[in-house]
Amino acid sequence: MDRQQLLQMAREAALRAHCPFSHFRVGVALVAGDQVFVGVNIEISSYGLTLCAERSALSAAVSAGAGPITQVAVACIDAPPTASIAGRSPCGACRQWLADLAPDATIYLDGVEREFSVKDLLPYAFGL
């Protein structure tokens, strides 16, 4: 799928995020096999149990039995235009999920022109 198309789907998904505490909406669109799955961040009052958009989308793809996951687009639509790459990229837990479930995927970050591999984001990922 085209990078810009996938990023647009991630932006649209982010509009449905549930983030009453951080007000930081994140959406993800990923390609698994011939299907696209989306996810959003979902915050609840027990903040440690919050679900990130990346893990939401990865869970949907795995639950559907789709695969392999080849592309992942992440859109943090509330990040300021001047936000660094770190301010637009997945958290450490999501990077580990990507390493386990989408090790060969190409990662697109909204607002960043370059593409990333999982190894770019987590060069020394834990693995068994």
Secondary structure as UniProt FT lines:
FT   HELIX           3..14
FT   TURN            15..16
FT   TURN            20..22
FT   STRAND          26..32
FT   TURN            33..34
FT   STRAND          35..40
FT   HELIX           47..49
FT   HELIX           53..63
FT   TURN            64..65
FT   STRAND          69..76
FT   TURN            77..78
FT   TURN            81..82
FT   HELIX           86..88
FT   HELIX           92..101
FT   TURN            103..104
FT   STRAND          106..109
FT   TURN            110..111
FT   STRAND          115..117
FT   HELIX           118..121
FT   TURN            123..124
//
